[in-house]
Amino acid sequence: MNSFFPISNFHSNVVSFQKPELAVILSLYGRMVAAGEWRDYGISSLKEVAIFSVFKRTAENPIYKIEKRPKLRNRQGEYAVVGIDGQILKRGHDLKSVLGIRA
């Protein structure tokens, strides 16, 4: 038997990107799609991390992952860009600077 729980409980137990963060990420994504570099994406909201995965082709592993880890906010920064091999390419407190976007 499946067990269900209210959606309000779901949102309180997971990390997710907020609307302004998604606007920054999707703006970059749109530019990269127009350039022919990226083709697909996936979003995961987990207990300790939210992940925006970028794919060159749908059936492949992600070429980049943009992660949000609020527990690292006061240490290394809550945002990180992770490469295909799992190596952290850039980490910081400001999403735009981590993504290399100039204001």
C-alpha positions in Angstrom: 0.0 0.0 0.0 1.3 3.4 -0.9 1.5 6.1 1.8 0.9 9.7 0.9 1.8 12.8 2.8 0.6 16.4 2.4 2.5 18.5 -0.1 3.1 21.1 2.6 5.2 18.6 4.5 7.2 17.8 1.4 8.4 21.4 0.9 9.5 21.8 4.5 11.8 18.8 4.3 13.7 19.5 1.1 16.1 22.2 -0.3 14.9 23.9 -3.4 15.8 26.8 -5.6 13.9 30.0 -5.1 12.3 31.9 -7.9 15.2 34.5 -8.2 17.8 31.8 -8.2 15.9 29.9 -10.9 15.7 33.1 -13.0 19.5 33.5 -12.9 20.1 29.8 -13.8 17.4 29.6 -16.5 18.8 32.8 -18.1 22.2 31.2 -18.4 20.6 28.0 -19.6 18.7 29.8 -22.3 21.9 31.5 -23.6 23.7 28.2 -23.7 20.9 26.4 -25.5 20.9 29.2 -28.1 24.6 28.7 -28.5 24.1 25.0 -29.0 26.1 23.9 -26.0 23.3 22.6 -23.7 20.2 20.7 -24.7 18.3 19.5 -21.6 18.2 19.9 -17.8 16.8 18.3 -14.7 16.1 19.7 -11.2 16.3 17.6 -8.0 15.2 18.8 -4.6 16.6 16.6 -1.9 16.9 16.8 1.9 20.3 18.6 2.0 20.8 19.8 -1.6 19.0 21.2 -4.6 20.6 20.3 -7.9 20.1 21.8 -11.4 21.7 19.3 -13.8 22.7 20.3 -17.3 22.9 17.8 -20.2 24.5 18.0 -23.6 22.2 15.2 -24.7 19.2 13.8 -22.9 20.5 10.2 -22.5 23.9 11.2 -21.1 25.2 12.0 -17.7 25.0 15.7 -16.7 28.0 17.8 -17.9 27.5 20.3 -15.1 25.5 20.4 -11.8 24.7 23.6 -10.1 24.2 22.8 -6.4 22.7 24.7 -3.5 23.7 23.5 -0.1 22.3 25.8 2.6 24.4 24.1 5.4 27.6 25.5 3.7 26.2 29.0 3.7 28.5 30.2 6.5 31.5 28.3 5.4 32.5 27.8 1.8 29.3 29.2 0.3 26.1 27.5 -0.5 26.4 27.5 -4.3 28.7 25.3 -6.4 29.3 24.2 -10.0 30.3 20.6 -10.2 31.9 19.0 -13.3 31.0 15.7 -14.9 33.7 13.9 -12.9 32.4 15.3 -9.6 35.1 17.9 -9.1 33.9 21.2 -7.7 34.8 23.8 -10.4 33.7 26.9 -8.4 32.0 27.5 -5.0 30.8 30.7 -3.4 28.2 32.7 -1.6 26.8 34.6 -4.7 25.1 32.5 -7.4 25.9 35.0 -10.2 29.6 35.0 -9.5 29.7 31.2 -9.1 28.1 31.0 -12.6 30.5 33.6 -14.0 27.7 36.1 -14.8 28.8 39.7 -14.8 26.2 42.1 -13.3 
